Amino acid sequence: MKQFFKYMLATIVGLLVTFTLMFFIFIGVIGALVSSASGGENKVPFVANNSVLHLKFDSPINDRASDNPFESFNFETFEANENLSLSKIIESIEKAKKDDRIEGIYLDLSVINTGLASIEEIRKALNDFKSSGKWIISYSEVYTQTSYYLASVADEIYLNPAGIMELRGLATELMFFKKMLEKMDVEMQIIRHGKFKSAVEPYMLEKMSPSNREQLEKILNTVWGSITNKIAGSRNIEVSEINALADEIKIQNAEDAVKYKFVDELVYKDELLAQLHKRLKLKKEEEIKFIRLGKYAKAKLPGEKTKFSKNKIAIVYASGAIVSGKSTQGNMGSETISNAIREARLDEKVKAIVLRVNSPGGSALASDVIWREVTLAKQVKPVVVSMGDVAASGGYYIACAADKIVASEKTITGSIGVFGVIPNAQGFFNNKLGITFDGVKTNKHADMLTIFKPLTGEEKDIIQIGVERIYDDFITKVAKGRSISKETVDSIGQGRVWVGLDAKEIGLVDEIGGLEEALAIAKKMAKLKDYRTEDYPKRKDPFEQIILELSGEAKARLLQMYLGDNYKYYQKANELKTQSGIMARMPYEIEVH
């Protein structure tokens, strides 16, 4: 019995110690997350003289840093990884341009996890940085085409002697499900308007339609033309030579990259650091003073005083697929975004609104709810839209009422069209599973939207009328917002997707630029001498946000960890649950590689 009590006491003590340790670990995690979520405002980092700003984009770059405190938290070190927004990156580069403590920028590049429009904005900021007379050097073991495009702005480009550089041109592939659906005895009943509205093509064709091929070729050629022109200007290489090298895959190893003048020198990392040491005129025993982007973003210029202006410009971040209700991870909810715009409209200190749109579209109804708030805001203060990587279909719908629309050269936009897809799985259940259905109804079309039977001709006509009505409403609103005729909108609409440069030529956007240009236009329209920005939708209290994460959304983080690059397919499948009604959505996700 004595032995029993001894073991029982030891077990209780062990459990108490374990729970105590777990409690303190939990408090430590919460403390670190709260500190991270609050931005560590009280800690202004020290920046030494003769420093080098180290830019390494190894985390996803979003318009606005994630609300999810778990997303950037490293549970091994109990610290938050760098998770900066695009605007913070650009702001830091602009600050470094004026900072006498920063001698230059070291681009440490590999794969950049963001869209071409975002890369364009960063490249533009780096190009402007060079106007100060300061230097930029780039180094990598592997230059993808997108990372090389960013690197090409540097004064000197270095590559590992065993490294790789890609140069083969741009391509995109689409997946078609027609034969698979036929084997499953599933019919996708499609109702659409617009010959370019290709979102439905994967369900009804085995390859691209001529019109879809036409628009994709136009997009890729415009984007590639912009990329090659800028590389040619930076590296003093003819565009024709770049294309010839890409066609023949001439750059097959690191030596080829030097031979054809894309890279200045092949060096190992230690040799690069030795060159930097010499460039900075450091003594042998002195170390290079690198400062990471995440740390530098919190630093202030010497003598800089915090300026406070009573005038505000609201930046409303509208990112993700458009759905009804509240925003969730990866989706913008019409209720959340319209409330944010309304709040900015009613705030007398907010003198202008910049709506940052990064969306492929989604629910036509939800898009209209947001459009209404943009229209109301425009009546009382300037509204400027800044388009990110994509602002298409519903994303363009919510933008078209603005006073001005600013897009990047490489923004994917347009896709002014509407569609509906209703699966008919009767054959699948009957023929594949042996399941049959029977039912009763009070009225003729009470079961019209079931997946267990096909639509009748009359029912298809009813839905088609709805699609046509929404499309006509869409182009009417675009025509009014852009001050052009409905016929013109229809001619450039029909679901066709455009890239920013082409969209400006046909009148869908006003200016080429990024968020900074949009803010400058808003400032001018509001006749402001000074202003401060305020982000919307407003964030929850950090601790409240963490509790929400613990109760549910941490699941997404775990899925990302386990699924890796395949997480995007899970997201796409999950999005199907949120899609309802008639959709104003981009044809597909254009993934350029």
C-alpha positions as CSV (number, residue, x, y, z in Angstrom):
1,M,0.0,0.0,0.0
2,K,2.9,2.3,0.9
3,Q,4.4,1.7,-2.6
4,F,1.0,2.5,-4.2
5,F,0.8,5.9,-2.5
6,K,4.4,6.6,-3.4
7,Y,3.7,6.0,-7.1
8,M,0.4,7.9,-6.9
9,L,2.1,10.9,-5.3
10,A,4.9,10.8,-7.8
11,T,2.3,10.7,-10.7
12,I,0.4,13.7,-9.2
13,V,3.6,15.7,-8.7
14,G,4.6,14.8,-12.3
15,L,1.3,16.0,-13.7
16,L,1.4,19.2,-11.7
17,V,4.9,20.0,-12.9
18,T,3.9,19.2,-16.5
19,F,0.8,21.4,-16.3
20,T,2.8,24.2,-14.7
21,L,5.4,24.0,-17.5
22,M,2.7,23.9,-20.2
23,F,1.0,26.9,-18.6
24,F,4.2,29.0,-18.6
25,I,4.9,27.9,-22.2
26,F,1.4,28.9,-23.2
27,I,1.8,32.3,-21.5
28,G,5.1,32.7,-23.3
29,V,3.6,31.9,-26.7
30,I,0.6,34.3,-26.0
31,G,3.0,37.0,-24.9
32,A,5.2,36.6,-28.0
33,L,2.1,36.5,-30.3
34,V,0.6,39.6,-28.6
35,S,3.9,41.4,-29.0
36,S,4.1,40.4,-32.6
37,A,0.5,41.3,-33.3
38,S,0.9,44.7,-31.7
39,G,4.0,45.3,-33.9
40,G,6.3,45.9,-31.0
41,E,5.7,49.6,-31.1
42,N,7.7,50.4,-28.0
43,K,10.9,48.8,-29.4
44,V,12.6,51.1,-32.0
45,P,15.6,49.1,-33.4
46,F,19.1,50.5,-33.5
47,V,20.5,51.0,-36.9
48,A,24.3,51.3,-37.0
49,N,26.2,53.5,-39.4
50,N,27.6,51.7,-42.5
51,S,24.7,49.2,-42.5
52,V,23.4,47.1,-45.4
53,L,19.7,46.5,-45.7
54,H,19.2,42.7,-46.2
55,L,16.1,41.9,-48.4
56,K,15.0,38.3,-48.4
57,F,11.5,37.5,-49.6
58,D,11.1,34.0,-48.3
59,S,7.6,34.5,-46.8
60,P,4.4,35.2,-48.8
61,I,4.0,38.9,-49.6
62,N,0.5,40.1,-49.2
63,D,-1.1,43.6,-49.5
64,R,-1.7,43.6,-45.8
65,A,0.2,41.5,-43.3
66,S,-1.9,38.5,-42.1
67,D,-4.3,38.9,-39.2
68,N,-3.3,35.4,-38.2
69,P,-0.7,35.6,-35.4
70,F,0.1,31.9,-35.8
71,E,1.0,32.3,-39.5
72,S,4.4,33.8,-38.9
73,F,5.1,32.3,-35.5
74,N,8.1,30.0,-35.1
75,F,7.3,27.5,-32.3
76,E,11.0,26.3,-32.3
77,T,12.4,29.8,-31.4
78,F,9.2,31.3,-29.9
79,E,9.6,34.3,-32.2
80,A,7.6,35.7,-35.0
81,N,9.1,35.4,-38.5
82,E,9.1,38.4,-40.8
83,N,5.7,38.8,-42.2
84,L,5.6,42.2,-43.9
85,S,2.9,43.7,-46.1
86,L,3.8,45.0,-49.6
87,S,3.2,48.6,-48.5
88,K,5.6,48.1,-45.5
89,I,8.3,46.7,-47.8
90,I,8.0,49.6,-50.2
91,E,7.9,52.1,-47.3
92,S,11.1,50.5,-45.9
93,I,13.0,50.8,-49.2
94,E,11.9,54.5,-49.5
95,K,13.1,55.1,-46.0
96,A,16.5,53.4,-46.7
97,K,16.9,55.7,-49.7
98,K,17.0,58.7,-47.3
99,D,18.8,57.0,-44.4
100,D,22.5,58.0,-44.3
101,R,23.2,54.9,-42.1
102,I,22.2,52.6,-45.0
103,E,25.0,52.2,-47.5
104,G,23.2,49.8,-49.9
105,I,20.8,46.9,-50.3
106,Y,21.7,43.2,-50.5
107,L,19.0,41.3,-52.4
108,D,19.1,37.7,-51.2
109,L,16.8,36.1,-53.7
110,S,15.5,32.7,-54.6
111,V,11.7,31.9,-55.0
112,I,9.5,34.9,-54.5
113,N,6.0,33.9,-53.2
114,T,3.9,36.7,-54.7
115,G,2.3,37.9,-58.0
116,L,4.0,39.8,-60.8
117,A,2.2,43.0,-60.0
118,S,3.6,43.0,-56.5
119,I,7.1,42.3,-57.8
120,E,6.6,45.2,-60.2
121,E,5.9,47.5,-57.3
122,I,9.0,46.3,-55.3
123,R,11.2,46.6,-58.4
124,K,10.0,50.2,-59.0
125,A,10.8,51.1,-55.4
126,L,14.3,49.6,-55.8
127,N,14.9,51.5,-59.0
128,D,14.0,54.7,-57.2
129,F,16.3,53.8,-54.4
130,K,19.2,53.7,-56.9
131,S,18.5,57.4,-57.7
132,S,20.1,58.3,-54.3
133,G,23.5,57.0,-55.6
134,K,23.4,54.0,-53.3
135,W,24.1,50.6,-54.6
136,I,22.1,47.3,-54.9
137,I,23.7,43.9,-55.3
138,S,21.9,40.7,-55.8
139,Y,23.0,37.1,-55.0
140,S,21.3,33.7,-55.4
141,E,21.9,30.1,-55.8
142,V,18.8,29.9,-58.1
143,Y,17.3,32.6,-60.1
144,T,13.7,31.8,-61.2
145,Q,12.4,34.0,-64.0
146,T,10.4,36.1,-61.5
147,S,13.3,36.5,-59.0
148,Y,15.7,37.3,-61.8
149,Y,13.3,40.0,-63.0
150,L,13.5,41.6,-59.6
151,A,17.3,41.1,-59.4
152,S,17.8,42.7,-62.8
153,V,17.3,46.1,-61.1
154,A,20.6,45.6,-59.2
155,D,23.9,47.3,-60.0
156,E,25.6,43.9,-59.8
157,I,24.2,40.4,-60.0
158,Y,26.0,37.4,-58.6
159,L,25.3,33.7,-58.9
160,N,26.6,30.6,-57.1
161,P,29.1,28.8,-59.4
162,A,26.9,25.7,-59.2
163,G,23.7,27.7,-59.4
164,I,20.9,27.9,-61.9
165,M,19.2,30.7,-63.8
166,E,15.9,30.2,-65.7
167,L,15.2,31.9,-69.1
168,R,12.5,30.2,-71.2
169,G,9.6,32.6,-71.5
170,L,6.2,32.5,-69.9
171,A,3.6,29.8,-70.0
172,T,0.3,28.8,-68.4
173,E,-1.7,25.6,-68.5
174,L,-5.4,25.0,-67.8
175,M,-7.0,21.8,-66.5
176,F,-10.1,20.4,-68.3
177,F,-12.5,18.0,-66.6
178,K,-15.0,17.2,-69.4
179,K,-13.9,13.6,-70.0
180,M,-13.7,12.9,-66.2
181,L,-17.2,14.2,-65.7
182,E,-18.4,12.1,-68.6
183,K,-16.9,9.0,-67.0
184,M,-18.6,9.9,-63.8
185,D,-22.0,10.6,-65.6
186,V,-22.0,14.1,-64.2
187,E,-23.3,16.9,-66.4
188,M,-22.3,20.5,-65.7
189,Q,-25.3,22.7,-66.8
190,I,-23.8,26.0,-67.8
191,I,-25.5,29.3,-68.3
192,R,-23.2,32.3,-69.1
193,H,-22.9,35.6,-70.9
194,G,-19.7,36.5,-72.7
195,K,-17.7,34.6,-75.3
196,F,-14.6,35.1,-73.3
197,K,-16.2,34.0,-70.0
198,S,-14.0,30.9,-69.8
199,A,-14.6,29.9,-66.2
200,V,-16.9,27.2,-67.5
201,E,-14.7,25.9,-70.3
202,P,-13.0,23.2,-68.1
203,Y,-16.4,21.6,-67.7
204,M,-17.6,21.7,-71.3
205,L,-14.4,21.5,-73.5
206,E,-11.3,19.4,-73.7
207,K,-9.0,22.3,-74.7
208,M,-9.1,26.1,-74.9
209,S,-11.6,27.8,-77.1
210,P,-10.1,30.1,-79.8
211,S,-11.3,33.2,-77.9
212,N,-9.8,32.0,-74.6
213,R,-6.5,31.2,-76.4
214,E,-6.5,34.6,-77.9
215,Q,-6.9,36.4,-74.6
216,L,-4.3,34.3,-72.8
217,E,-1.7,34.8,-75.6
218,K,-2.4,38.6,-75.4
219,I,-1.8,38.6,-71.6
220,L,1.4,36.5,-71.7
221,N,2.9,38.5,-74.6
222,T,2.1,41.8,-72.9
223,V,3.6,40.7,-69.6
224,W,6.7,39.1,-71.2
225,G,7.2,42.1,-73.4
226,S,7.3,44.3,-70.3
227,I,9.6,42.0,-68.5
228,T,12.1,41.7,-71.4
229,N,12.1,45.4,-72.1
230,K,13.0,46.2,-68.5
231,I,15.7,43.5,-68.3
232,A,17.1,44.7,-71.6
233,G,17.3,48.3,-70.2
234,S,19.0,47.2,-67.0
235,R,21.5,44.8,-68.5
236,N,22.1,46.4,-71.8
237,I,20.9,43.4,-73.8
238,E,18.7,43.5,-76.9
239,V,15.1,42.2,-76.4
240,S,15.6,40.2,-79.6
241,E,18.6,38.5,-78.0
242,I,16.7,37.7,-74.8
243,N,14.0,36.0,-76.9
244,A,16.5,34.1,-79.0
245,L,18.2,32.8,-75.9
246,A,14.9,31.8,-74.3
247,D,13.7,30.0,-77.5
248,E,16.9,28.0,-77.7
249,I,17.3,27.5,-73.9
250,K,20.9,28.8,-74.2
251,I,21.3,29.5,-70.5
252,Q,21.7,26.0,-69.1
253,N,24.3,26.6,-66.4
254,A,25.9,29.3,-64.3
255,E,28.7,29.9,-66.9
256,D,26.1,30.6,-69.6
257,A,24.5,33.2,-67.4
258,V,27.8,35.1,-67.3
259,K,28.6,34.5,-70.9
260,Y,25.3,36.1,-72.1
261,K,25.7,39.1,-69.6
262,F,22.7,38.2,-67.4
263,V,25.0,37.7,-64.4
264,D,28.2,39.7,-63.6
265,E,30.2,37.1,-61.7
266,L,30.0,33.6,-60.2
267,V,30.9,33.6,-56.5
268,Y,30.4,31.5,-53.5
269,K,28.6,33.2,-50.5
270,D,31.9,33.7,-48.6
271,E,33.4,35.4,-51.6
272,L,30.4,37.7,-51.9
273,L,30.7,38.6,-48.3
274,A,34.4,39.3,-48.8
275,Q,33.5,41.7,-51.7
276,L,30.9,43.4,-49.5
277,H,33.5,43.7,-46.7
278,K,35.8,45.5,-49.1
279,R,33.1,47.6,-50.6
280,L,32.2,48.9,-47.1
281,K,35.8,49.6,-46.4
282,L,35.7,47.6,-43.2
283,K,38.7,46.6,-41.1
284,K,39.7,43.0,-41.2
285,E,38.2,42.3,-37.7
286,E,34.9,44.2,-38.4
287,E,31.7,42.4,-39.3
288,I,29.2,43.5,-41.9
289,K,26.3,45.2,-40.3
290,F,23.3,43.6,-42.0
291,I,19.9,44.7,-40.9
292,R,16.9,42.6,-41.8
293,L,13.8,44.1,-43.5
294,G,11.5,43.1,-40.6
295,K,13.7,44.9,-38.1
296,Y,14.4,47.9,-40.3
297,A,10.7,48.4,-40.9
298,K,10.3,49.4,-37.3
299,A,13.3,51.8,-37.3
300,K,13.1,55.6,-37.6
301,L,15.3,58.0,-39.4
302,P,17.7,60.0,-37.2
303,G,16.0,63.0,-35.8
304,E,12.7,61.9,-37.3
305,K,9.7,63.0,-35.2
306,T,6.4,61.3,-35.4
307,K,4.2,63.6,-37.4
308,F,0.5,63.6,-36.5
309,S,-2.1,64.9,-39.0
310,K,-5.7,65.2,-38.2
311,N,-6.4,64.3,-41.9
312,K,-6.6,60.7,-42.7
313,I,-6.7,58.7,-46.0
314,A,-8.4,55.3,-45.4
315,I,-6.9,52.2,-47.1
316,V,-9.6,49.6,-47.4
317,Y,-8.0,46.2,-48.1
318,A,-10.4,44.1,-50.3
319,S,-8.6,40.8,-50.8
320,G,-9.8,37.3,-51.7
321,A,-12.8,35.7,-53.4
322,I,-16.0,37.8,-52.9
323,V,-18.6,36.1,-50.8
324,S,-21.7,37.2,-48.9
325,G,-21.4,37.8,-45.1
326,K,-18.3,38.2,-43.1
327,S,-14.7,37.8,-44.3
328,T,-12.9,34.6,-43.6
329,Q,-9.4,33.4,-44.4
330,G,-8.9,33.8,-48.2
331,N,-12.4,35.4,-48.7
332,M,-13.6,38.9,-48.5
333,G,-17.1,39.1,-47.1
334,S,-19.5,41.8,-48.5
335,E,-20.6,42.6,-44.9
336,T,-17.1,43.1,-43.7
337,I,-15.9,45.2,-46.6
338,S,-19.0,47.3,-47.0
339,N,-19.0,48.0,-43.2
340,A,-15.3,49.1,-43.5
341,I,-16.1,51.5,-46.5
342,R,-19.1,52.8,-44.6
343,E,-17.0,53.4,-41.5
344,A,-14.4,55.3,-43.5
345,R,-17.2,57.3,-45.2
346,L,-18.8,58.4,-42.0
347,D,-15.5,59.4,-40.3
348,E,-15.1,63.1,-40.8
349,K,-11.3,62.9,-40.3
350,V,-11.1,60.5,-43.3
351,K,-10.7,62.9,-46.3
352,A,-10.3,60.2,-49.0
353,I,-10.6,56.5,-49.5
354,V,-8.2,54.2,-51.3
355,L,-9.7,50.8,-52.0
356,R,-7.0,48.2,-52.5
357,V,-8.5,45.4,-54.6
358,N,-6.8,42.0,-55.0
359,S,-9.6,39.6,-56.0
360,P,-10.6,37.3,-58.9
361,G,-14.3,38.1,-58.1
362,G,-17.0,35.8,-56.8
363,S,-20.7,36.3,-55.9
364,A,-22.4,38.8,-58.1
365,L,-24.8,39.7,-55.3
366,A,-22.0,40.2,-52.8
367,S,-20.1,42.3,-55.3
368,D,-23.1,44.5,-55.8
369,V,-23.4,45.1,-52.0
370,I,-19.8,46.4,-51.9
371,W,-20.3,48.4,-55.1
372,R,-23.2,50.2,-53.4
373,E,-20.9,51.4,-50.6
374,V,-18.2,52.5,-53.0
375,T,-20.9,54.6,-54.8
376,L,-22.1,56.2,-51.5
377,A,-18.6,57.0,-50.4
378,K,-17.8,58.6,-53.8
379,Q,-20.6,61.1,-53.2
380,V,-19.0,62.6,-50.1
381,K,-15.2,62.1,-50.6
382,P,-12.7,61.0,-53.3
383,V,-12.4,57.2,-53.8
384,V,-9.4,55.8,-55.6
385,V,-8.9,52.2,-56.4
386,S,-5.5,50.6,-56.3
387,M,-5.4,47.2,-58.1
388,G,-3.0,44.5,-56.9
389,D,-2.1,41.3,-58.7
390,V,-5.7,40.6,-59.8
391,A,-8.9,42.7,-59.8
392,A,-11.1,40.9,-62.2
393,S,-14.8,40.2,-62.7
394,G,-16.4,40.9,-59.3
395,G,-13.1,42.5,-58.4
396,Y,-13.6,45.0,-61.2
397,Y,-17.3,45.3,-60.4
398,I,-16.5,46.8,-56.9
399,A,-13.9,49.1,-58.5
400,C,-15.7,50.6,-61.4
401,A,-17.6,53.2,-59.4
402,A,-14.4,54.9,-58.1
403,D,-13.2,58.3,-59.1
404,K,-9.9,56.9,-60.3
405,I,-8.6,53.4,-60.9
406,V,-4.8,52.7,-60.7
407,A,-3.4,49.4,-61.8
408,S,0.0,47.8,-62.1
409,E,1.4,47.0,-65.6
410,K,0.9,43.4,-64.8
411,T,-2.4,43.5,-62.9
412,I,-5.0,41.0,-64.3
413,T,-8.3,42.8,-64.6
414,G,-11.5,43.1,-66.7
415,S,-13.3,39.7,-67.0
416,I,-16.6,41.7,-67.2
417,G,-19.0,38.7,-67.5
418,V,-21.4,36.5,-65.6
419,F,-22.0,32.8,-65.4
420,G,-23.8,30.1,-63.4
421,V,-23.0,26.4,-63.2
422,I,-25.4,23.8,-61.9
423,P,-24.2,20.1,-61.7
424,N,-26.6,17.4,-62.7
425,A,-25.4,14.3,-60.9
426,Q,-28.4,12.1,-61.6
427,G,-26.4,9.8,-63.9
428,F,-23.7,9.4,-61.4
429,F,-26.0,8.4,-58.6
430,N,-28.2,6.2,-60.8
431,N,-25.6,4.5,-63.0
432,K,-22.5,4.5,-60.8
433,L,-23.9,4.1,-57.3
434,G,-27.4,2.6,-58.0
435,I,-29.1,5.3,-56.1
436,T,-32.4,6.7,-57.3
437,F,-34.4,9.7,-56.1
438,D,-38.1,10.4,-55.8
439,G,-40.0,13.3,-54.2
440,V,-43.0,15.5,-54.0
441,K,-43.4,19.3,-54.6
442,T,-46.0,21.9,-54.2
443,N,-45.2,23.9,-57.3
444,K,-43.9,23.2,-60.8
445,H,-40.3,24.4,-60.4
446,A,-39.9,23.9,-56.6
447,D,-37.0,21.5,-57.2
448,M,-35.4,23.5,-60.0
449,L,-31.9,23.8,-58.4
450,T,-31.5,20.3,-57.2
451,I,-28.4,18.3,-58.4
452,F,-30.4,15.1,-58.7
453,K,-32.1,15.9,-62.0
454,P,-31.4,17.9,-65.1
455,L,-32.9,21.4,-65.7
456,T,-35.8,21.5,-68.1
457,G,-35.5,23.9,-71.2
458,E,-37.9,26.3,-69.4
459,E,-35.7,26.3,-66.3
460,K,-32.6,27.0,-68.3
461,D,-34.3,29.9,-69.9
462,I,-35.3,31.3,-66.5
463,I,-31.7,31.2,-65.3
464,Q,-30.4,32.6,-68.6
465,I,-32.7,35.6,-68.2
466,G,-31.2,36.1,-64.7
467,V,-27.6,35.9,-66.1
468,E,-28.5,38.4,-68.9
469,R,-30.1,40.8,-66.4
470,I,-27.0,40.7,-64.1
471,Y,-24.6,41.1,-67.0
472,D,-26.6,44.1,-68.3
473,D,-26.6,45.6,-64.8
474,F,-22.8,45.0,-64.6
475,I,-22.0,46.7,-67.9
476,T,-24.4,49.6,-67.1
477,K,-22.5,50.2,-63.9
478,V,-19.2,50.0,-65.6
479,A,-20.4,52.4,-68.3
480,K,-21.6,54.9,-65.7
481,G,-18.5,54.6,-63.6
482,R,-16.1,54.9,-66.5
483,S,-18.2,57.5,-68.5
484,I,-18.3,55.4,-71.6
485,S,-21.1,53.8,-73.5
486,K,-22.6,50.4,-72.7
487,E,-21.8,49.3,-76.2
488,T,-18.1,50.1,-75.6
489,V,-18.1,48.2,-72.3
490,D,-19.8,45.2,-74.0
491,S,-17.2,45.2,-76.8
492,I,-14.3,45.0,-74.3
493,G,-16.3,42.9,-71.8
494,Q,-17.8,39.5,-72.8
495,G,-15.7,38.1,-69.9
496,R,-12.4,39.0,-71.5
497,V,-9.4,39.3,-69.2
498,W,-6.9,42.1,-69.7
499,V,-3.5,42.9,-68.3
500,G,-3.0,46.4,-66.7
501,L,-1.1,48.0,-69.6
502,D,-3.8,47.0,-72.1
503,A,-6.6,47.8,-69.7
504,K,-5.3,51.4,-69.6
505,E,-5.4,51.6,-73.4
506,I,-9.0,50.6,-73.6
507,G,-10.2,52.8,-70.7
508,L,-10.7,50.3,-67.9
509,V,-8.1,51.9,-65.7
510,D,-6.8,55.5,-65.5
511,E,-3.2,55.2,-64.4
512,I,-0.4,52.7,-64.2
513,G,1.1,52.4,-60.7
514,G,0.9,50.9,-57.3
515,L,-0.5,51.8,-53.9
516,E,1.8,54.8,-53.5
517,E,0.5,56.4,-56.8
518,A,-3.1,55.8,-55.7
519,L,-2.4,57.5,-52.4
520,A,-0.8,60.5,-54.2
521,I,-3.9,60.8,-56.4
522,A,-6.2,60.6,-53.4
523,K,-4.1,63.3,-51.6
524,K,-4.4,65.6,-54.6
525,M,-8.1,65.0,-55.1
526,A,-8.8,65.8,-51.4
527,K,-6.5,68.9,-51.6
528,L,-4.4,67.7,-48.6
529,K,-1.0,69.1,-47.6
530,D,-0.4,66.3,-45.1
531,Y,-2.2,63.1,-44.0
532,R,-1.8,59.8,-42.2
533,T,-3.2,56.5,-43.4
534,E,-5.5,54.3,-41.5
535,D,-6.1,50.6,-42.5
536,Y,-9.6,49.0,-42.8
537,P,-11.2,46.7,-41.9
538,K,-9.9,47.5,-38.5
539,R,-8.1,44.7,-36.7
540,K,-9.4,43.1,-33.6
541,D,-7.5,43.4,-30.3
542,P,-4.4,41.1,-30.5
543,F,-5.4,39.0,-27.6
544,E,-9.0,38.6,-28.9
545,Q,-7.5,37.6,-32.2
546,I,-5.3,34.9,-30.7
547,I,-8.3,33.4,-28.8
548,L,-10.2,33.2,-32.1
549,E,-7.2,31.5,-33.7
550,L,-6.9,29.0,-30.9
551,S,-10.6,28.2,-31.3
552,G,-10.6,27.5,-35.0
553,E,-8.4,29.1,-37.7
554,A,-5.2,27.5,-36.4
555,K,-6.5,24.5,-38.3
556,A,-5.6,26.3,-41.6
557,R,-2.1,26.8,-40.4
558,L,-1.7,23.1,-39.6
559,L,-3.1,22.2,-43.0
560,Q,-0.6,24.6,-44.7
561,M,2.3,22.9,-42.8
562,Y,1.3,19.4,-43.9
563,L,0.1,20.1,-47.4
564,G,2.8,22.6,-48.4
565,D,2.3,23.8,-52.0
566,N,-0.7,21.6,-52.4
567,Y,-2.6,23.7,-49.8
568,K,-3.8,25.9,-52.7
569,Y,-5.8,23.0,-54.1
570,Y,-7.5,22.5,-50.7
571,Q,-8.3,26.2,-50.7
572,K,-9.9,26.0,-54.2
573,A,-12.0,23.0,-53.1
574,N,-13.0,24.8,-50.0
575,E,-14.1,27.9,-52.0
576,L,-16.7,25.8,-53.8
577,K,-18.7,25.7,-50.5
578,T,-18.9,29.5,-50.4
579,Q,-20.0,29.9,-54.0
580,S,-23.7,30.3,-54.5
581,G,-26.0,32.1,-56.9
582,I,-24.8,33.7,-60.1
583,M,-21.1,34.4,-60.2
584,A,-19.0,37.3,-61.5
585,R,-15.6,35.6,-61.3
586,M,-12.4,35.5,-63.3
587,P,-12.2,32.6,-65.7
588,Y,-9.6,30.7,-63.6
589,E,-6.4,31.4,-61.7
590,I,-3.8,32.4,-64.2
591,E,-0.5,30.9,-62.8
592,V,2.3,32.2,-64.9
593,H,5.6,30.2,-64.8
